[in-house]
Amino acid sequence: MATKIATFDSIYKSDFAIVEEHRDDKKIRLYPHTDQLSFILKAINEEFKGHMPPKIARVDHRASDFEKEILSVSGLLFCNDINGSRADELQFYPLLDEKKVTHLP
């Protein structure tokens, strides 16, 4: 069984490889490795919020519905753009919390 390895496509970390995790006890294969998920999430959130106007990047449950909608549309556009161009085959989707604030998972 070959292990899947791909270069992580991020401006925040060069020379980082995403690897597949094998759990032989149940023949489970996870991609990316669970130990890498927190780092990947942090890097993607930095890319997402790092180029936004500060007022939109700080949107939380206290923001107006208009600001929440701008963040939501920004999340959709960002995920659509990066999902189509990633060589590492990772896919990202924006999610809404109970207060209708968009987050990248």
Backbone as XML, in Angstrom:
<?xml version="1.0"?>
<chain id="A" units="angstrom">
  <residue number="1" name="MET">
    <atom name="N" x="0.841" y="-1.166" z="0.000"/>
    <atom name="CA" x="0.000" y="0.000" z="0.000"/>
    <atom name="C" x="0.894" y="1.239" z="0.000"/>
  </residue>
  <residue number="2" name="ALA">
    <atom name="N" x="0.829" y="2.042" z="-1.034"/>
    <atom name="CA" x="1.658" y="3.231" z="-1.171"/>
    <atom name="C" x="1.098" y="4.373" z="-0.327"/>
  </residue>
  <residue number="3" name="THR">
    <atom name="N" x="2.000" y="5.114" z="0.264"/>
    <atom name="CA" x="1.603" y="6.271" z="1.062"/>
    <atom name="C" x="1.526" y="7.493" z="0.163"/>
  </residue>
  <residue number="4" name="LYS">
    <atom name="N" x="0.430" y="8.219" z="0.274"/>
    <atom name="CA" x="0.232" y="9.422" z="-0.513"/>
    <atom name="C" x="0.975" y="10.580" z="0.150"/>
  </residue>
  <residue number="5" name="ILE">
    <atom name="N" x="1.776" y="11.290" z="-0.632"/>
    <atom name="CA" x="2.529" y="12.447" z="-0.155"/>
    <atom name="C" x="2.368" y="13.561" z="-1.179"/>
  </residue>
  <residue number="6" name="ALA">
    <atom name="N" x="2.050" y="14.770" z="-0.702"/>
    <atom name="CA" x="1.914" y="15.921" z="-1.599"/>
    <atom name="C" x="2.479" y="17.156" z="-0.910"/>
  </residue>
  <residue number="7" name="THR">
    <atom name="N" x="3.005" y="18.063" z="-1.688"/>
    <atom name="CA" x="3.514" y="19.322" z="-1.158"/>
    <atom name="C" x="2.351" y="20.217" z="-0.786"/>
  </residue>
  <residue number="8" name="PHE">
    <atom name="N" x="2.403" y="20.786" z="0.424"/>
    <atom name="CA" x="1.355" y="21.687" z="0.890"/>
    <atom name="C" x="1.500" y="23.016" z="0.179"/>
  </residue>
  <residue number="9" name="ASP">
    <atom name="N" x="0.450" y="23.441" z="-0.463"/>
    <atom name="CA" x="0.441" y="24.647" z="-1.278"/>
    <atom name="C" x="-0.008" y="25.834" z="-0.431"/>
  </residue>
  <residue number="10" name="SER">
    <atom name="N" x="0.947" y="26.488" z="0.242"/>
    <atom name="CA" x="0.614" y="27.626" z="1.100"/>
    <atom name="C" x="1.755" y="28.627" z="1.101"/>
  </residue>
  <residue number="11" name="ILE">
    <atom name="N" x="1.390" y="29.895" z="1.163"/>
    <atom name="CA" x="2.406" y="30.938" z="1.243"/>
    <atom name="C" x="2.985" y="31.047" z="2.651"/>
  </residue>
  <residue number="12" name="TYR">
    <atom name="N" x="2.362" y="30.404" z="3.633"/>
    <atom name="CA" x="2.804" y="30.511" z="5.017"/>
    <atom name="C" x="3.763" y="29.416" z="5.443"/>
  </residue>
  <residue number="13" name="LYS">
    <atom name="N" x="3.936" y="28.416" z="4.624"/>
    <atom name="CA" x="4.872" y="27.347" z="4.973"/>
    <atom name="C" x="5.387" y="26.718" z="3.698"/>
  </residue>
  <residue number="14" name="SER">
    <atom name="N" x="6.675" y="26.889" z="3.450"/>
    <atom name="CA" x="7.272" y="26.228" z="2.293"/>
    <atom name="C" x="7.956" y="24.948" z="2.764"/>
  </residue>
  <residue number="15" name="ASP">
    <atom name="N" x="8.199" y="24.068" z="1.855"/>
    <atom name="CA" x="8.850" y="22.797" z="2.154"/>
    <atom name="C" x="8.107" y="21.994" z="3.222"/>
  </residue>
  <residue number="16" name="PHE">
    <atom name="N" x="6.796" y="21.927" z="3.090"/>
    <atom name="CA" x="5.965" y="21.148" z="4.006"/>
    <atom name="C" x="5.195" y="20.127" z="3.187"/>
  </residue>
  <residue number="17" name="ALA">
    <atom name="N" x="5.280" y="18.876" z="3.572"/>
    <atom name="CA" x="4.606" y="17.815" z="2.822"/>
    <atom name="C" x="3.429" y="17.275" z="3.621"/>
  </residue>
  <residue number="18" name="ILE">
    <atom name="N" x="2.335" y="17.077" z="2.936"/>
    <atom name="CA" x="1.165" y="16.456" z="3.539"/>
    <atom name="C" x="1.263" y="14.962" z="3.273"/>
  </residue>
  <residue number="19" name="VAL">
    <atom name="N" x="1.138" y="14.192" z="4.324"/>
    <atom name="CA" x="1.258" y="12.743" z="4.185"/>
    <atom name="C" x="-0.034" y="12.054" z="4.602"/>
  </residue>
  <residue number="20" name="GLU">
    <atom name="N" x="-0.168" y="10.841" z="4.143"/>
    <atom name="CA" x="-1.331" y="10.028" z="4.456"/>
    <atom name="C" x="-1.057" y="9.218" z="5.723"/>
  </residue>
  <residue number="21" name="GLU">
    <atom name="N" x="-2.083" y="9.041" z="6.515"/>
    <atom name="CA" x="-1.982" y="8.245" z="7.741"/>
    <atom name="C" x="-2.587" y="6.872" z="7.496"/>
  </residue>
  <residue number="22" name="HIS">
    <atom name="N" x="-1.870" y="5.844" z="7.936"/>
    <atom name="CA" x="-2.365" y="4.460" z="7.809"/>
    <atom name="C" x="-2.647" y="3.919" z="9.203"/>
  </residue>
  <residue number="23" name="ARG">
    <atom name="N" x="-3.822" y="3.375" z="9.363"/>
    <atom name="CA" x="-4.171" y="2.678" z="10.602"/>
    <atom name="C" x="-4.395" y="1.218" z="10.234"/>
  </residue>
  <residue number="24" name="ASP">
    <atom name="N" x="-3.367" y="0.433" z="10.434"/>
    <atom name="CA" x="-3.384" y="-0.956" z="9.983"/>
    <atom name="C" x="-4.372" y="-1.836" z="10.736"/>
  </residue>
  <residue number="25" name="ASP">
    <atom name="N" x="-4.707" y="-1.443" z="11.967"/>
    <atom name="CA" x="-5.614" y="-2.286" z="12.731"/>
    <atom name="C" x="-6.996" y="-2.408" z="12.069"/>
  </residue>
  <residue number="26" name="LYS">
    <atom name="N" x="-7.411" y="-1.380" z="11.325"/>
    <atom name="CA" x="-8.709" y="-1.425" z="10.652"/>
    <atom name="C" x="-8.605" y="-1.117" z="9.161"/>
  </residue>
  <residue number="27" name="LYS">
    <atom name="N" x="-7.368" y="-1.111" z="8.668"/>
    <atom name="CA" x="-7.109" y="-0.812" z="7.250"/>
    <atom name="C" x="-7.730" y="0.524" z="6.840"/>
  </residue>
  <residue number="28" name="ILE">
    <atom name="N" x="-7.542" y="1.507" z="7.683"/>
    <atom name="CA" x="-8.066" y="2.852" z="7.436"/>
    <atom name="C" x="-6.927" y="3.725" z="6.926"/>
  </residue>
  <residue number="29" name="ARG">
    <atom name="N" x="-7.235" y="4.530" z="5.912"/>
    <atom name="CA" x="-6.274" y="5.486" z="5.362"/>
    <atom name="C" x="-6.892" y="6.880" z="5.480"/>
  </residue>
  <residue number="30" name="LEU">
    <atom name="N" x="-6.157" y="7.783" z="6.123"/>
    <atom name="CA" x="-6.624" y="9.159" z="6.313"/>
    <atom name="C" x="-5.665" y="10.115" z="5.618"/>
  </residue>
  <residue number="31" name="TYR">
    <atom name="N" x="-6.219" y="11.027" z="4.847"/>
    <atom name="CA" x="-5.403" y="12.025" z="4.165"/>
    <atom name="C" x="-6.070" y="13.377" z="4.353"/>
  </residue>
  <residue number="32" name="PRO">
    <atom name="N" x="-5.397" y="14.314" z="4.941"/>
    <atom name="CA" x="-4.037" y="14.329" z="5.476"/>
    <atom name="C" x="-3.948" y="13.644" z="6.846"/>
  </residue>
  <residue number="33" name="HIS">
    <atom name="N" x="-2.733" y="13.479" z="7.300"/>
    <atom name="CA" x="-2.478" y="12.865" z="8.603"/>
    <atom name="C" x="-3.130" y="13.712" z="9.687"/>
  </residue>
  <residue number="34" name="THR">
    <atom name="N" x="-3.724" y="13.077" z="10.684"/>
    <atom name="CA" x="-4.438" y="13.829" z="11.730"/>
    <atom name="C" x="-3.518" y="14.764" z="12.515"/>
  </residue>
  <residue number="35" name="ASP">
    <atom name="N" x="-2.239" y="14.440" z="12.625"/>
    <atom name="CA" x="-1.306" y="15.325" z="13.331"/>
    <atom name="C" x="-1.058" y="16.624" z="12.568"/>
  </residue>
  <residue number="36" name="GLN">
    <atom name="N" x="-1.377" y="16.668" z="11.290"/>
    <atom name="CA" x="-1.137" y="17.850" z="10.465"/>
    <atom name="C" x="-2.355" y="18.773" z="10.359"/>
  </residue>
  <residue number="37" name="LEU">
    <atom name="N" x="-3.510" y="18.343" z="10.831"/>
    <atom name="CA" x="-4.737" y="19.106" z="10.615"/>
    <atom name="C" x="-4.719" y="20.494" z="11.243"/>
  </residue>
  <residue number="38" name="SER">
    <atom name="N" x="-4.225" y="20.625" z="12.469"/>
    <atom name="CA" x="-4.223" y="21.941" z="13.121"/>
    <atom name="C" x="-3.320" y="22.926" z="12.383"/>
  </residue>
  <residue number="39" name="PHE">
    <atom name="N" x="-2.170" y="22.455" z="11.910"/>
    <atom name="CA" x="-1.276" y="23.335" z="11.157"/>
    <atom name="C" x="-1.916" y="23.775" z="9.841"/>
  </residue>
  <residue number="40" name="ILE">
    <atom name="N" x="-2.529" y="22.840" z="9.144"/>
    <atom name="CA" x="-3.174" y="23.145" z="7.861"/>
    <atom name="C" x="-4.301" y="24.151" z="8.072"/>
  </residue>
  <residue number="41" name="LEU">
    <atom name="N" x="-5.113" y="23.947" z="9.100"/>
    <atom name="CA" x="-6.214" y="24.871" z="9.391"/>
    <atom name="C" x="-5.694" y="26.274" z="9.686"/>
  </residue>
  <residue number="42" name="LYS">
    <atom name="N" x="-4.637" y="26.369" z="10.473"/>
    <atom name="CA" x="-4.071" y="27.684" z="10.800"/>
    <atom name="C" x="-3.558" y="28.386" z="9.551"/>
  </residue>
  <residue number="43" name="ALA">
    <atom name="N" x="-2.846" y="27.673" z="8.698"/>
    <atom name="CA" x="-2.297" y="28.268" z="7.482"/>
    <atom name="C" x="-3.411" y="28.731" z="6.541"/>
  </residue>
  <residue number="44" name="ILE">
    <atom name="N" x="-4.455" y="27.932" z="6.375"/>
    <atom name="CA" x="-5.551" y="28.307" z="5.483"/>
    <atom name="C" x="-6.314" y="29.500" z="6.039"/>
  </residue>
  <residue number="45" name="ASN">
    <atom name="N" x="-6.539" y="29.536" z="7.353"/>
    <atom name="CA" x="-7.218" y="30.697" z="7.950"/>
    <atom name="C" x="-6.382" y="31.966" z="7.818"/>
  </residue>
  <residue number="46" name="GLU">
    <atom name="N" x="-5.061" y="31.839" z="7.924"/>
    <atom name="CA" x="-4.195" y="33.006" z="7.720"/>
    <atom name="C" x="-4.310" y="33.515" z="6.278"/>
  </residue>
  <residue number="47" name="GLU">
    <atom name="N" x="-4.345" y="32.598" z="5.331"/>
    <atom name="CA" x="-4.509" y="32.998" z="3.935"/>
    <atom name="C" x="-5.865" y="33.662" z="3.715"/>
  </residue>
  <residue number="48" name="PHE">
    <atom name="N" x="-6.893" y="33.111" z="4.328"/>
    <atom name="CA" x="-8.253" y="33.618" z="4.159"/>
    <atom name="C" x="-8.414" y="35.004" z="4.776"/>
  </residue>
  <residue number="49" name="LYS">
    <atom name="N" x="-8.062" y="35.157" z="6.015"/>
    <atom name="CA" x="-8.298" y="36.429" z="6.713"/>
    <atom name="C" x="-7.160" y="37.427" z="6.556"/>
  </residue>
  <residue number="50" name="GLY">
    <atom name="N" x="-6.001" y="36.969" z="6.128"/>
    <atom name="CA" x="-4.845" y="37.849" z="6.020"/>
    <atom name="C" x="-4.958" y="38.922" z="4.957"/>
  </residue>
  <residue number="51" name="HIS">
    <atom name="N" x="-5.774" y="38.717" z="3.951"/>
    <atom name="CA" x="-5.904" y="39.686" z="2.866"/>
    <atom name="C" x="-7.248" y="40.398" z="2.867"/>
  </residue>
  <residue number="52" name="MET">
    <atom name="N" x="-8.009" y="40.253" z="3.928"/>
    <atom name="CA" x="-9.309" y="40.917" z="4.034"/>
    <atom name="C" x="-9.172" y="42.259" z="4.733"/>
  </residue>
  <residue number="53" name="PRO">
    <atom name="N" x="-10.126" y="43.129" z="4.480"/>
    <atom name="CA" x="-10.164" y="44.341" z="5.304"/>
    <atom name="C" x="-10.366" y="43.942" z="6.769"/>
  </residue>
  <residue number="54" name="PRO">
    <atom name="N" x="-9.699" y="44.612" z="7.690"/>
    <atom name="CA" x="-9.783" y="44.220" z="9.102"/>
    <atom name="C" x="-11.205" y="44.140" z="9.647"/>
  </residue>
  <residue number="55" name="LYS">
    <atom name="N" x="-12.087" y="45.022" z="9.204"/>
    <atom name="CA" x="-13.461" y="45.014" z="9.712"/>
    <atom name="C" x="-14.174" y="43.703" z="9.366"/>
  </residue>
  <residue number="56" name="ILE">
    <atom name="N" x="-13.914" y="43.152" z="8.201"/>
    <atom name="CA" x="-14.541" y="41.896" z="7.792"/>
    <atom name="C" x="-13.832" y="40.714" z="8.442"/>
  </residue>
  <residue number="57" name="ALA">
    <atom name="N" x="-12.527" y="40.771" z="8.573"/>
    <atom name="CA" x="-11.770" y="39.679" z="9.186"/>
    <atom name="C" x="-12.144" y="39.487" z="10.657"/>
  </residue>
  <residue number="58" name="ARG">
    <atom name="N" x="-12.595" y="40.548" z="11.315"/>
    <atom name="CA" x="-12.960" y="40.472" z="12.732"/>
    <atom name="C" x="-14.435" y="40.146" z="12.965"/>
  </residue>
  <residue number="59" name="VAL">
    <atom name="N" x="-15.190" y="39.834" z="11.942"/>
    <atom name="CA" x="-16.624" y="39.579" z="12.104"/>
    <atom name="C" x="-16.839" y="38.429" z="13.090"/>
  </residue>
  <residue number="60" name="ASP">
    <atom name="N" x="-17.725" y="38.682" z="14.054"/>
    <atom name="CA" x="-18.129" y="37.635" z="14.990"/>
    <atom name="C" x="-19.637" y="37.733" z="15.206"/>
  </residue>
  <residue number="61" name="HIS">
    <atom name="N" x="-20.165" y="37.117" z="16.252"/>
    <atom name="CA" x="-21.613" y="37.068" z="16.466"/>
    <atom name="C" x="-22.243" y="38.446" z="16.691"/>
  </residue>
  <residue number="62" name="ARG">
    <atom name="N" x="-21.458" y="39.461" z="17.038"/>
    <atom name="CA" x="-21.990" y="40.799" z="17.274"/>
    <atom name="C" x="-22.107" y="41.647" z="16.006"/>
  </residue>
  <residue number="63" name="ALA">
    <atom name="N" x="-21.572" y="41.171" z="14.911"/>
    <atom name="CA" x="-21.563" y="41.937" z="13.657"/>
    <atom name="C" x="-22.963" y="42.009" z="13.065"/>
  </residue>
  <residue number="64" name="SER">
    <atom name="N" x="-23.147" y="42.975" z="12.164"/>
    <atom name="CA" x="-24.438" y="43.105" z="11.482"/>
    <atom name="C" x="-24.624" y="41.963" z="10.488"/>
  </residue>
  <residue number="65" name="ASP">
    <atom name="N" x="-25.855" y="41.738" z="10.091"/>
    <atom name="CA" x="-26.133" y="40.696" z="9.109"/>
    <atom name="C" x="-25.413" y="40.973" z="7.786"/>
  </residue>
  <residue number="66" name="PHE">
    <atom name="N" x="-25.287" y="42.233" z="7.419"/>
    <atom name="CA" x="-24.591" y="42.599" z="6.189"/>
    <atom name="C" x="-23.123" y="42.179" z="6.242"/>
  </residue>
  <residue number="67" name="GLU">
    <atom name="N" x="-22.452" y="42.458" z="7.359"/>
    <atom name="CA" x="-21.047" y="42.073" z="7.505"/>
    <atom name="C" x="-20.891" y="40.557" z="7.519"/>
  </residue>
  <residue number="68" name="LYS">
    <atom name="N" x="-21.816" y="39.854" z="8.151"/>
    <atom name="CA" x="-21.784" y="38.387" z="8.148"/>
    <atom name="C" x="-21.957" y="37.845" z="6.735"/>
  </residue>
  <residue number="69" name="GLU">
    <atom name="N" x="-22.807" y="38.492" z="5.950"/>
    <atom name="CA" x="-23.024" y="38.057" z="4.570"/>
    <atom name="C" x="-21.774" y="38.310" z="3.716"/>
  </residue>
  <residue number="70" name="ILE">
    <atom name="N" x="-21.111" y="39.433" z="3.931"/>
    <atom name="CA" x="-19.860" y="39.699" z="3.205"/>
    <atom name="C" x="-18.826" y="38.634" z="3.539"/>
  </residue>
  <residue number="71" name="LEU">
    <atom name="N" x="-18.705" y="38.271" z="4.808"/>
    <atom name="CA" x="-17.765" y="37.223" z="5.211"/>
    <atom name="C" x="-18.156" y="35.890" z="4.573"/>
  </residue>
  <residue number="72" name="SER">
    <atom name="N" x="-19.446" y="35.596" z="4.522"/>
    <atom name="CA" x="-19.912" y="34.344" z="3.928"/>
    <atom name="C" x="-19.570" y="34.263" z="2.443"/>
  </residue>
  <residue number="73" name="VAL">
    <atom name="N" x="-19.848" y="35.325" z="1.707"/>
    <atom name="CA" x="-19.533" y="35.355" z="0.276"/>
    <atom name="C" x="-18.020" y="35.295" z="0.066"/>
  </residue>
  <residue number="74" name="SER">
    <atom name="N" x="-17.275" y="35.977" z="0.910"/>
    <atom name="CA" x="-15.811" y="35.920" z="0.820"/>
    <atom name="C" x="-15.313" y="34.496" z="1.032"/>
  </residue>
  <residue number="75" name="GLY">
    <atom name="N" x="-15.903" y="33.787" z="1.975"/>
    <atom name="CA" x="-15.526" y="32.399" z="2.216"/>
    <atom name="C" x="-15.825" y="31.506" z="1.027"/>
  </residue>
  <residue number="76" name="LEU">
    <atom name="N" x="-16.991" y="31.702" z="0.421"/>
    <atom name="CA" x="-17.346" y="30.917" z="-0.766"/>
    <atom name="C" x="-16.380" y="31.181" z="-1.916"/>
  </residue>
  <residue number="77" name="LEU">
    <atom name="N" x="-16.076" y="32.446" z="-2.163"/>
    <atom name="CA" x="-15.154" y="32.793" z="-3.249"/>
    <atom name="C" x="-13.749" y="32.270" z="-2.981"/>
  </residue>
  <residue number="78" name="PHE">
    <atom name="N" x="-13.288" y="32.411" z="-1.746"/>
    <atom name="CA" x="-11.955" y="31.938" z="-1.391"/>
    <atom name="C" x="-11.847" y="30.429" z="-1.585"/>
  </residue>
  <residue number="79" name="CYS">
    <atom name="N" x="-12.806" y="29.691" z="-1.047"/>
    <atom name="CA" x="-12.760" y="28.227" z="-1.163"/>
    <atom name="C" x="-12.886" y="27.780" z="-2.616"/>
  </residue>
  <residue number="80" name="ASN">
    <atom name="N" x="-13.743" y="28.427" z="-3.364"/>
    <atom name="CA" x="-13.891" y="28.077" z="-4.774"/>
    <atom name="C" x="-12.581" y="28.305" z="-5.521"/>
  </residue>
  <residue number="81" name="ASP">
    <atom name="N" x="-11.930" y="29.407" z="-5.226"/>
    <atom name="CA" x="-10.667" y="29.737" z="-5.898"/>
    <atom name="C" x="-9.561" y="28.756" z="-5.538"/>
  </residue>
  <residue number="82" name="ILE">
    <atom name="N" x="-9.373" y="28.500" z="-4.246"/>
    <atom name="CA" x="-8.251" y="27.641" z="-3.867"/>
    <atom name="C" x="-8.522" y="26.170" z="-4.144"/>
  </residue>
  <residue number="83" name="ASN">
    <atom name="N" x="-9.773" y="25.736" z="-4.044"/>
    <atom name="CA" x="-10.069" y="24.330" z="-4.317"/>
    <atom name="C" x="-9.751" y="23.958" z="-5.758"/>
  </residue>
  <residue number="84" name="GLY">
    <atom name="N" x="-9.952" y="24.869" z="-6.672"/>
    <atom name="CA" x="-9.681" y="24.588" z="-8.076"/>
    <atom name="C" x="-8.220" y="24.622" z="-8.449"/>
  </residue>
  <residue number="85" name="SER">
    <atom name="N" x="-7.382" y="25.168" z="-7.571"/>
    <atom name="CA" x="-5.977" y="25.342" z="-7.949"/>
    <atom name="C" x="-4.988" y="24.566" z="-7.068"/>
  </residue>
  <residue number="86" name="ARG">
    <atom name="N" x="-5.468" y="23.752" z="-6.157"/>
    <atom name="CA" x="-4.569" y="23.065" z="-5.230"/>
    <atom name="C" x="-4.014" y="21.784" z="-5.822"/>
  </residue>
  <residue number="87" name="ALA">
    <atom name="N" x="-2.689" y="21.657" z="-5.792"/>
    <atom name="CA" x="-2.031" y="20.444" z="-6.274"/>
    <atom name="C" x="-2.098" y="19.319" z="-5.239"/>
  </residue>
  <residue number="88" name="ASP">
    <atom name="N" x="-2.314" y="19.662" z="-3.960"/>
    <atom name="CA" x="-2.329" y="18.648" z="-2.902"/>
    <atom name="C" x="-3.692" y="17.980" z="-2.727"/>
  </residue>
  <residue number="89" name="GLU">
    <atom name="N" x="-4.664" y="18.356" z="-3.521"/>
    <atom name="CA" x="-6.000" y="17.764" z="-3.562"/>
    <atom name="C" x="-6.836" y="17.983" z="-2.303"/>
  </residue>
  <residue number="90" name="LEU">
    <atom name="N" x="-6.427" y="18.900" z="-1.416"/>
    <atom name="CA" x="-7.262" y="19.231" z="-0.266"/>
    <atom name="C" x="-8.420" y="20.100" z="-0.729"/>
  </residue>
  <residue number="91" name="GLN">
    <atom name="N" x="-9.577" y="19.916" z="-0.124"/>
    <atom name="CA" x="-10.766" y="20.693" z="-0.467"/>
    <atom name="C" x="-11.263" y="21.388" z="0.795"/>
  </residue>
  <residue number="92" name="PHE">
    <atom name="N" x="-11.608" y="22.666" z="0.681"/>
    <atom name="CA" x="-12.074" y="23.454" z="1.812"/>
    <atom name="C" x="-13.454" y="24.004" z="1.522"/>
  </residue>
  <residue number="93" name="TYR">
    <atom name="N" x="-14.268" y="24.093" z="2.577"/>
    <atom name="CA" x="-15.630" y="24.597" z="2.447"/>
    <atom name="C" x="-15.944" y="25.498" z="3.629"/>
  </residue>
  <residue number="94" name="PRO">
    <atom name="N" x="-16.566" y="26.643" z="3.381"/>
    <atom name="CA" x="-16.930" y="27.518" z="4.495"/>
    <atom name="C" x="-18.138" y="26.944" z="5.238"/>
  </residue>
  <residue number="95" name="LEU">
    <atom name="N" x="-18.138" y="27.080" z="6.548"/>
    <atom name="CA" x="-19.241" y="26.601" z="7.381"/>
    <atom name="C" x="-19.784" y="27.745" z="8.209"/>
  </residue>
  <residue number="96" name="LEU">
    <atom name="N" x="-21.080" y="27.731" z="8.447"/>
    <atom name="CA" x="-21.717" y="28.727" z="9.300"/>
    <atom name="C" x="-21.931" y="28.147" z="10.688"/>
  </residue>
  <residue number="97" name="ASP">
    <atom name="N" x="-21.679" y="28.962" z="11.717"/>
    <atom name="CA" x="-21.996" y="28.523" z="13.074"/>
    <atom name="C" x="-23.431" y="28.919" z="13.412"/>
  </residue>
  <residue number="98" name="GLU">
    <atom name="N" x="-23.844" y="28.697" z="14.645"/>
    <atom name="CA" x="-25.235" y="28.966" z="15.035"/>
    <atom name="C" x="-25.593" y="30.453" z="15.005"/>
  </residue>
  <residue number="99" name="LYS">
    <atom name="N" x="-24.581" y="31.323" z="15.004"/>
    <atom name="CA" x="-24.812" y="32.776" z="14.926"/>
    <atom name="C" x="-24.648" y="33.304" z="13.518"/>
  </residue>
  <residue number="100" name="LYS">
    <atom name="N" x="-24.562" y="32.405" z="12.542"/>
    <atom name="CA" x="-24.424" y="32.725" z="11.120"/>
    <atom name="C" x="-23.117" y="33.423" z="10.774"/>
  </residue>
  <residue number="101" name="VAL">
    <atom name="N" x="-22.064" y="33.063" z="11.497"/>
    <atom name="CA" x="-20.728" y="33.573" z="11.206"/>
    <atom name="C" x="-19.973" y="32.483" z="10.441"/>
  </residue>
  <residue number="102" name="THR">
    <atom name="N" x="-19.351" y="32.853" z="9.339"/>
    <atom name="CA" x="-18.649" y="31.894" z="8.493"/>
    <atom name="C" x="-17.258" y="31.591" z="9.042"/>
  </residue>
  <residue number="103" name="HIS">
    <atom name="N" x="-16.909" y="30.293" z="9.026"/>
    <atom name="CA" x="-15.589" y="29.825" z="9.430"/>
    <atom name="C" x="-15.115" y="28.826" z="8.389"/>
  </residue>
  <residue number="104" name="LEU">
    <atom name="N" x="-13.808" y="28.761" z="8.199"/>
    <atom name="CA" x="-13.247" y="27.673" z="7.415"/>
    <atom name="C" x="-12.964" y="26.549" z="8.387"/>
  </residue>
  <residue number="105" name="PRO">
    <atom name="N" x="-13.316" y="25.315" z="8.033"/>
    <atom name="CA" x="-13.134" y="24.207" z="8.977"/>
    <atom name="C" x="-11.685" y="23.927" z="9.282"/>
  </residue>
</chain>
